[in-house]
Structure formats: structure tokens, C-alpha cells
Amino acid sequence: MKIRIKGNSLRYRLTKTDVERFDTNGYLEEVTQFGARTFKYALQRSSNNALTADFDDGTITMYMPVTMALEWTGTDRVGYESNTGAMYLLIEKDFKCLDNVAEDQSDNYPNPLTLKMQHAH
């Protein structure tokens, strides 16, 4: 799971394995060590009716409604967004990049643009 923060915008991107773990456990967490301090970010299923997020005790948690989570993990749906609060929230499946990058992308979802280009030829 990757996190991107810019101003009041928070975005999570999950690989196939991340999505499977979230589907099974209803919770997913990443940990980053900054010397003696720990920063965590997590995704949790919730009884809320919209995407929400909070920051508590060094952990950012994005809460995803159960019905939304079940549809997202069980279908080809790419993601969900929420722009109703002070923050813009986005959660999406991580696609393979179209250009060459150094990171391992073997667990990412096929990029839909690649599929369109293959069908165009």
C-alpha cells in the first residue's frame, strides 16, 4: 500500500496482494520507521457510510464502509473518492506504470490504457 499526501488530499494505492489482505482481514497497515519514531498508515473497514480518515497517535487511518469495501475488492472497480469533508480522500487499485520505472510492479493491476492500446492494433 502506498500513500500520497498533498495539502488536504490523501490517496492510498493498493496492489493485488494488498487488496486481497484487506478483503480477508478488513484491515491493512504499513509502518515506516523514522529513527526511534514510527509512522503508520492504515485502511480499515467501518460502519461509516462514506470514506473518512483521521490521524491519531502517529497513525493515519482511512475508514472504508463495508458495502464499499466488498464491492471494491470483489469487482473491477478501480476506486472511490470522497470530497465531502475538509480533506479529499481517494483509494484506488495500483496499476502498472506505462513507462519504465525501477520499482517492482509485478503485483500491480494491469493498466487499462495498455489493454486499450493492445485492442487498437
For each residue, the residues with C-beta under 8 A, 3 or more apart:
1: 12 13 14 15 18 28 30 41 43
2: 12 13 14 94
3: 10 11 12 30 41 60
4: 9 10 11 13
5: 9 10 11
6: 9
7:
8: 86 87 88
9: 4 5 6 87 88 90
10: 3 4 5 53 60 62 87 88 89 90
11: 3 4 5 89 90 91 92
12: 1 2 3 41 43 62 90 91 92
13: 1 2 4 91 92 93 94
14: 1 2 18 19 22 28 43 91 92 93 94
15: 1 18 19 94 107 108 109
16: 19 20 93 107 108 109
17: 20 21 107
18: 1 14 15 21 22 28 94
19: 14 15 16 22 23 72 73 93
20: 16 17 23 24 73
21: 17 18 24 25 28
22: 14 18 19 25 26 27 28 43 45 69 73
23: 19 20 69 73 74
24: 20 21
25: 21 22 28
26: 22 44 45 69
27: 22 42 43 44 45
28: 1 14 18 21 22 25 42 43 44
29: 40 41 42 43 59
30: 1 3 40 41 42
31: 38 39 40
32: 38 39 40
33: 37 38 39
34: 37 38 39
35:
36:
37: 33 34 58
38: 31 32 33 34 58
39: 31 32 33 34 58 59
40: 29 30 31 32 58 59 60
41: 1 3 12 29 30 59 60 61 62
42: 27 28 29 30 59 60 61 62
43: 1 12 14 22 27 28 29 61 62 64 91
44: 26 27 28 61 62 63 64
45: 22 26 27 63 64 65 66 69
46: 52 63 64 65 66
47: 65 66
48: 51 52 63 65
49: 65
50: 65 82 84
51: 48 62 63 64 65 68 80 81 82 89 91
52: 46 48 62 63 82 85 89
53: 10 60 61 62 63 87 89
54: 60 61 63
55: 59 60 61
56: 59 61
57:
58: 37 38 39 40
59: 29 39 40 41 42 55 56
60: 3 10 40 41 42 53 54 55
61: 41 42 43 44 53 54 55 56
62: 10 12 41 42 43 44 51 52 53 89 91
63: 44 45 46 48 51 52 53 54
64: 43 44 45 46 51 68 69 72 80 91
65: 45 46 47 48 49 50 51 68 69
66: 45 46 47 69 70
67: 70 71
68: 51 64 65 71 72 80
69: 22 23 26 45 64 65 66 72 73
70: 66 67 73 74
71: 67 68 74 75 77
72: 19 64 68 69 75 77 79 80 91
73: 19 20 22 23 69 70
74: 23 70 71
75: 71 72
76:
77: 71 72 80
78: 92 93
79: 72 90 91 92 93
80: 51 64 68 72 77 90 91 92
81: 51 88 89 90 91
82: 50 51 52 85 88 89 90
83: 88 89
84: 50
85: 52 82 89
86: 8
87: 8 9 10 53
88: 8 9 10 81 82 83
89: 10 11 51 52 53 62 81 82 83 85
90: 9 10 11 12 79 80 81 82
91: 11 12 13 14 43 51 62 64 72 79 80 81
92: 11 12 13 14 78 79 80
93: 13 14 16 19 78 79 109
94: 2 13 14 15 18 108 109
95: 108 109 110 111 112
96: 105 108 109 110 111 114
97: 100 101 105 111
98: 111 113 114
99:
100: 97
101: 97 105
102:
103:
104: 107
105: 96 97 101 108
106:
107: 15 16 17 104
108: 15 16 94 95 96 105
109: 15 16 93 94 95 96
110: 95 96 114 115
111: 95 96 97 98 114 115
112: 95 115 116
113: 98 116 117
114: 96 98 110 111 117 118
115: 110 111 112 118 119
116: 112 113 119 120
117: 113 114 120 121
118: 114 115 121
119: 115 116
120: 116 117
121: 117 118
